């Protein structure tokens, strides 16, 4: 298996503010979300599989938002597979 380097990747907005971090553990891409609570029972970091994040976000989108997201993903896929 090819070595995977775990660069720090953050989901950011247009102001370059970090929302959450993406990490790859054991070949699975996950979102690392910081919690802000005084409750000692709640862990300071929560990990969610990236595919679950995508699934839940897509389910919450309306049709127009989903179509725009699919178009953006398709453009990115075309860009990454373009060999010219």
N, C-alpha and C positions, 0 to 999 in steps of 0.2 A: 504494500500500500504506500502511496506517495505521502511524504511527510507534509503535514499541514502546519503552516505557521499561523499562530493565533495573534494577528494584529488587532489592536484596539479599534473597534468599529462602533461608532455611535449613531443613533438615529437622531438627527438634528432638524431644526426648523430653519426658515429663511434667515433668521438672525444669528444662526450658528449656536443656538442654545441646545444643550444636550437633553434629550428626553429619556433615553435609556441606552444601555450598552448591549451590543451583540457579542456573544462568546460562543466558541465551538468547543464542546466537551465530548470526547469519545465519538467524534464524527457527527454530532448532532448540534445544529445551530440553535441557540437559545437566546432569549431576551433576558437581560439581567435588570431587574427593576428594584430601585431603592425604596424602602418603606420609611415613612416618617411617623413614628408612634412612640409613645412612652411605655407601651405594653411590652413587658419583657418576654412574653410568650410569642410575640410576632418577630420573625427573623428580620434582620436589617436588609437582607437581599432576598428577593424571590426570583426563581428561574422558571421561565415558561418556554416550552418548545416554540420556535419561530413559526412553525406551520400552524400551531394553535392560535397564535397572534393573528396571522394572516386570515385564517378561517373566521375568527370572531370579528375582525375588522370588516371583512367582505360581507359577512352576514348583516352587519349593522348599516352598511351603505345602501343608498337607494340605487335604482337602476342607472341613473346618469353618472353617479360617482363611480360605480363599478365599471362602467364602460370606459370612463376616463382612465381609471387605474389599469385596466387591461391594455389600453392603447399605450400607456406609458411603459408597462412591462414588455409589450411586444416591441416597442422601439428600442428598449434596452437590450433585449435578446437579439434583435437584428444587428445592433451596433457591436455586440460582443462576438457574434459569429461572422461578421464581415471580415473577409481576409484581405481586402484591398488596402 
